Amino acid sequence: MVGIPKSNRCTFCKLRKTKCDENWPTCGACARAGKVCSGARNNYKFVVNGCHNESASSDSAGAASDDGSQIQTQQPRGAGPSGTMIVDMKEYTAAVGPGTFHRMRLTRPHRPRNAKYNPPTPSPTSSPTPPLTMCASDRLAAQLVYCLESASGTGRDMLIWGPSIWMIPRRLGSESPVLRDTVKLVVASWANSQRVALSPEAWLDLRLHTQALGSLRKALQEPGQDLVTDTIAAQWLLQKLEFTYDFERGANQERHAAGLTAVISRGGPWQTFDELGIHAAFDSFFNILQEDVRLGRDCVFMNSEWAAAFRQAIDAYATRPVLKAMYYLWVEMTAWPTLVRLVRVLCQDPSDTMTAAELVLRATPVIEYLEHDNETTLNSLMEAGDIVERENLLNPDLFPTCYQFRDIDTAKLFYTHAMYAIIVYRTLQEANLVLGSYNPSVMKRCREYSKRIWMTYAWMRAQIPLAVEYTAALVFSYESANEEERQFCTRSLGDLEYYRRPPPVGQWIHATIMANVKGYTGRLPFLKSRDISIEICGLGCRS
């Protein structure tokens, strides 16, 4: 008699005769051995009993049940060339429950002994149907889809990285290994982050990380126009992984930004991007602009030709109004590195009125765009109920109400818009100081946009640990806060990065927060050092 296995272990652990920790989609043993985990065993077993020379009706008498509530049906599934046909016996046992039990057998219909059997002549064009097998790329795509679906709406939902994550599974069958190797790392790191007993230092699989970096290096050295999308998507995923799961090895951020800029700009403004390529490019823009600010250079995508090409691509591929608004915002914010560069010039020479006038000339249209976007797009989202105010149960004494959002894309647009409004207003304030034209409305608007970011925290807190980019918005809001609000910002920054080993900034204190605020608005230089004393002494911002 066939026994019923009690273990759910995967195939690899079963062959090794070891206990499986059942931490699927990739168990610990498979992760350490670099194997593709088969997952849990099936709850059914096929038993081959041979072929029985009996009619479909011969079993009906023996299949009768004493329970009057049991119903049996026979469903012929068709006959093969040899006269064999599959009969499905269904039994519905009400006494046990609503389950459906199947008993399958092979039967041959009776025929007279004197009858001649003429087997059908096989068609010369017919060929046996090959068994359906799942290739390695399909298994990997299934694992990624499982990761995306099982964590939907939680703090481990990778959709927070960008909508392009859902377009990646269909690309895993391409000839380039760079995207497949990166997705293997994504799946393994995400699975490791789900294991409570595993420390955050071990979340990033170092073997797969090295393999993915090697594939990316090869893809960048041997560019192919048909593989541009794979390279952009892989580099975007690697940048997000390092920034989220292992900042110590995130020194590649500058290289990733340079690689993304090179790959995107290589084909010129009017190159052909597919849907994944354009979404992954815009999901990478924050990293690209951030590195341009650090290095004190203008963004290569800020000229009018690139802006026109990007807007045309946005109209072609971005269907949701929220995503269109977000991508249009990135196109406008290609001016951010230039504004910061001009502020640095003013800090070196406070009497340079020509530079101050140029700064006002460049910042004014960006502010006009941000205010128009606030009055149209964001107000329409509020009227539609995609952004609503609710009672704040987290910090009711400090903020009686907080914002709730329809989805993560809406939340990202809301706090990113507020963050960039603060940045541009701060750069304009520096120009006004040089020109002697004090404008109190600048400080007022910074305060209003900062409050929006604080009222977003209650919703974003549920997106920990992947809500890393929200820390930037929280940092820029700090300067407009009073003492109590600054304590709230400091606590919130610590909560958002509690799992990162080591934290990128270390301990968030007043000096480190203000150094980052002033560094990314041009009021302090970036210094290549990890010594925190340069920020405590106000000399610069660590880079």
N, C-alpha and C positions, 0 to 999 in steps of 0.2 A: 504494500500500500504506500502510496506517495505521501510523504510527510509534508507538513506546512512549515516553512522556515519562519523562525521567530525574529531573526535579525533583519534590520533595515539597511545594513551596511552596503556601501557601494561596491562595484565590481573589483576595483583595485584592492580594497581592504579584504574582500572575500578571497581573492587569489593569494594574498599574503597571509591570510588567516589571522588577521589582527582586528582589534576592535576599532570601529569607525566612530569618530566624534559627531558624525551626522550634521556637520556644520555646512549645509548645502547653500548655494550651488557648488561650492568647492570645499570639500572636507579638508581637515588639517593635513592628513597623510598625503593626499593628492597635491595640495599646495606646496608642501615641502619637497615632494618628488617631481614637481613640474608636470604632473599628469592632468589630463582632462577628466574631471570627475563625472562619473555616470549618474550620480545622484542616487536617490532611494530606489530600492528594487521595486518591481511591479507587484501589485497585490493579486496577481493571477499567474497561473502556470499552465503551459500547454503540455498535455500528456498524449503521446502518440500510442494508440492501442491497436494499430493495424486497420485493415479494411474488413468489414463484416458483410457477408453475403446474406443479407436479410432485407425484407421490404420495409418501407417506411411505416407500415401499419403493424408490423410484427411486434413492435415494442410498446404499442399503445396499451395493451392489457397489463403488461408488467409495470407500466408507469402510473397506474392508478394510485391514488392516495386515499388514505382513510379520512383525511380532513376534507370536509365538504366544501371548504372555502378555497381549495386549491384548483387552479385552472391551468390546463395544458393546451398548447397550440403547436402545430407543426408547420414550418415554413420552408418549402423546398427552395434552395438557392440556385437551382439550375444544374444541368448534367454536363460532365466533361466528355472528351472523346471516347473514353473507355466505358461510358455508361454510368460512371460513378457520380453521385450527386451529394451535396451537403444538405443535411436536414437539421434545422435548428429547433430544439425542443425548449419551449419557454414555460417556466413554472412560476406562478404568482402565488405565494404562500402568505395568506392574510394573517395567519396565526403568528408568524414570525415578524412580519413587518412589511413595508411597501417595497422591499427590494425585489429586483428582477434577476433570476438565476437562469443561466443558459447551459444547456447540455448539447454539445455538437457531436455528430457522428457521420460516418461515411456509409452510404448504402448503395446497393445495386438493385434495380427492379428485377423481379422474377420474369423469366421468359421460358417458353417450352423447350424441352431438351432437344427436340428435332428441329428447332428453328435455327437457321443459319445466322451467324453474327458477321456482319460486314462492317468492319471498322471504317470510319470516315477517312477519306483521303485528305491528308493535311494540305492546306493551301501553300503553294510555293512562296507566297509573299509573307505568310504568317511567321512570326518570330516570338519566342517566349518573352513575356514582359519581365524585365529585370526587377529584382526586389528593390523596394524603396530603401535607400540608405541615406543617412545624414552625414554630409561631409564635415570636415573640421570647421570651416567657416560658418556653416549653418548651426553647428552646435554652439559656437562662440556667440553668434547672433542671438540664439535662444537664451543663453546665459545672460547676455546684456539686457534683453527684454525682460527677463525675470527680475533682474536687479531694479530696473526702472519701474515695473509694475508693482512689485512687492513693497516698495517704499514710497509710493505715491502719496503726496500730501503730508509727509513726515519730514523730520529734520535731516533725513538721509536721502531725500529725493534729489537725484542728480539733475533734474530739470532746472534747478536753481542755477546751474552753470550756463544754461542757455537752451533755447528750443531746438537747436541743431542736434542735440544728443539723441533725439528720437529718429533722426534721419540716418544715423550711422549704421544700424544693423543691415540695411539694404546694400551698403557699400563694402561689406566685409568679403565679398567674393571677388574683388578686383585683383589684378596681378601683383600689385605692390604689397609687400608684407608690412609696411610701416604702420598702417592703420590697424591691422590685425594684432600686431605685437603690442600696440598701445592699448587696445581694448582688452587684451589679456591682463595687462597691468591694472586697468580700471576695475575689471571684475574681481580680481584677486584682492586689490586694496579695499574695495567696497565690502567684500565678504569679511575681510579681516577687521574692518571697523565695526562690524556687527557682533563680533565675538567679545563678550563682556570681559572674559579673563585675559584678553590680549591687550597689552599696554599700547598707547598711541604710537610709541617709538617703532613698533613692529608692524604698523598698518601698511606701510609702503613695502611691497615685495622687492627687495634689492636686486635679485636675480632678473626678474622680469623688467625692472626699471632699467638695468644696464642693457638688456636686450632691446628694449624700445628705443633707448637713446642711440644705440648702434644702428638700428634700422632708419631712424630719423636722420642721422649723420649721412648715411649712404644716399637717402632720398634727396637731401639738400645738395650733395656733390654731383648727383646724376639727375638733373631736373628733366622732367618730361611733361609736356603740356597736358597730356591726358591724365596725369597723376597729381596735378596741382591741388585738386580738392582733397585727396587723401592726405597729402603733406600738411595742408592747412589744418584739417580736422585733427590729425595726430598731434601737431604741435600745440594746438589749442587745448586738447585734452591733457597733454603732459604738463603744460603750464598750470592748468587748474589743479591737477593732482598734486604737484609739488607745492603749490601755494596752500593747498588745503591740508594734505596729509603729512607732509614732511618739509617744513620750512628750512631746516638745516641744510638739506640738499637742494634747496630752492635757489641756490646761487646761479642756477641756469636761467633765471627770469630775464636777465639782460640778453642772454643768447637767444632765448625763445622769441623775445620781442624783435631782435634783429633778424632772426630767421623768418618770422611772420611778415615783417616789412619787406624783406627781400623776395619772398615767394609771391606775395600779393602784388607787388609793384613790378615784378619781372615782365609780365605780359602787357604792361601799359594800362592806361585808364579804360580802354574800350575792349579789353579782353573778354572772352566769354566765360562766365561763371555759371555753374549749375546751382540748384537750390541749396544744397548742403554747403557749397563753397561760399556763397554770399552770407548765409547765416553764421557759419563758423568764423568768417572774417570779422563780422560785426561783434560777435561774442568775444572776440580777442582784442577789441579796440581799447578797452581800459588799460590792459597790460602794455599795449603799444604806446599809448599817449603817456602813461606813467613813466616809462623808460625814456621817452623823449624829454620829459620835464627834468628827470634826474641828470641827463647828459647835457642839458642846456641847448638842445637843437630844435629847429622847427620840424613839424610833422611833414613828411613827404606827401601826404594826402590832402594838404590844406588848399592846394590851388584849385581854381574854378573848374578845370577840366576833370579832375578826379571827383570833385563834388557833383558835377553833372552826371558823370558815369555812375556814381554810387546811387544817386537819386533815381536814375532810370532803372537800375537793378532792384532797388527797394520796391518801386512801383510794380515790377514784374513778379517778384517772388514773395514779398511780405503781404499777406492777405489780412491779418488781424490789425485793426487800428492801433492797438497798444504796441505791437512790434514795429509798425511803421513809424510811430512817434519816437520810439526808442532809437531806431536806426538813424532817423533824421537828426536826433539829438547828438549822436556820435559824429555825424558829418559836421555839424556846427561846432562841436567841441574840438575839432582838429586845430582850432585857434588857441587852445589852452597852452601848449608849450611856448608859443610865440608870446603870449601875454606874460607868462612867467619870465621869459628871457628879458623882456623889456623892463619888468620890475627890478630884476637884478642889476640892470644898467643904472636905473634910478637910485638903487641903494648904494652903488659905488660913486655916483655923482648926483647928489640931491638937487643940484642947480641946473640939470639938463632938461630944460623946458621943451626942447624939440622932441626928445624921446617921450616925455610926458604927454605931449599933444598926440604923438603917434599912438600911444597906448590908449588914450581916450577914443581916438578914431577907430581903433580895432575892437575895443571892448564894447562900445555903444551898440553896434548892430547885433552882437551876441546877446546882450541884455535885452534888447528889443525882441529878439526871437524868443528868449526864455519867458519873458512876460506875456507875449502873445500865446505861446504854447500853454502857459498856465491858465490864461483866460478862456482858451478854446478846448484843448484836448483834456486837460485835467478837470476842468469844470464839467465837461460832458461826461467824464467817467464818474464824477460824483453824482450828477443828475441821474445817470443810469443805474446807480446803486453798486457799481464796481468798487467804489471807494466810499466807505461809510464811517461815521463816528459812532463809537459804542462806549459804554461805561468802562472805565479802566479799573480792572480788578487787581492789577499788579502794583501800580504806584498811584493810588487814588488821591493821596494827599498832595502829590507833586503835579500830576496831570489827571484831572477828573475824568477826561475822556481820552480815547485812543483811536487810531485808525485800524479798520479791518479791510481786507482786500479780497477781490474775487479769486486771484491766483498770484503766483510768484512774479509773473511778468508785469502785472499791474503794480505790484509793490516795488519792483526794481525801477520801473519808470518813475514812480512817485519820489522815492528817496534819491535816485540819481539826478533827477531834475533839480531837486532842492540843493543837493551837494554842489552841482556846477553853478547854480545861481550864487551860492555863497562865494565860491572861488572867484568868479568873474567880478562880483561886487567888491571883493577884497583888493583885486588888482586895480580896479577903477579908483578905489579909495587912495591908493598910493599915488596915482597920477594927480588926483585932486589936491593932495598934500603939497606936491611940488608946485602946482599951478596956483595954490592959495585959494581954491574955490571949495570951501567946506560944504558938503551936502549931507544933512542929517538923515535924509531918506535912505541913504546907502546903509547906514547902521541899522535902521529900522527894518529894512528888507532882509538883511542878514539874520536878524533876530527872528523874524517870522518864518523864514525857511528853516532855521535851526529847530524851531519848535515843531515843525512838521516831522523832522527826522526823529526827535525824541518821542513823539506820539506814535511813531511807527514801530518802536522797539518792542512793544508788547506782542505784536504779531510776528515780528522777525525772530523773536526769542524762540518760538516754536520751530524755527528752521535750523537751529543749531544741530549738528556741527558744520553744515555746509554753507551757512550764511556768512562766509568770511568777508566778502566784498562790502558788506554793510558796515564793517568796522571803519572803512574810509569815510563814509558819510557821518558816522558818529564822531570821528576825530575832527572833521571840519566844523561841526556844530559847536564844539567845545568853547571856542573863543567868544561866542555871544552869550554864554551861560553865566548865571550868577553862581555864588558859592555852592548852594544846595544842588543846583543843576549840574555843576561840574563834578560833584561827588557821584551823582547818578551816572554821568558819562563814564567816569573812571571805573565804577563797579560794573557797568554794562560791558565795557571793553574787556575787562577781566573775565566775565562770564562767557563772552563770545569766543575767547581764545583759550579756555581752560585746558583743552585737550591737545593743543599744539606743543610739541616738544622739539626743540625749545621754542617758546613764543618768539616771534620775529623781532619784537621790540624789547622783550624782557618784561619787566614789570611796568604797567602803564601808570605813570605819575605825571604831574603837571608839566615838568620839564620835557619829558619825551613826547607828550601830546603836542605841546606848543611848538616843539622843534619840527615835528612833521607838518603841522599846519603852516608854519612859516616857510618851510622848505618847499612845499608844493604850491605856494603862492609867490615864491620868488624873494622872500624877505630874509632867508638864510641860505647859505650855500650847502651843497651836499658834499660830504667828505667820506672818502673810502676808508672807513674804520668801523670797528665794532665796539669801540671804547665809549661807554655811556657818558663819560665825563665831558665830552665835547657838547653834548646836549644839555647837561646840567649847568655848564658854564655859559651856555648860549652862543657857542662858537659856530655851530652848524648842525646839520641833520645827518645821522649815520646813513650810509648808502651801501 
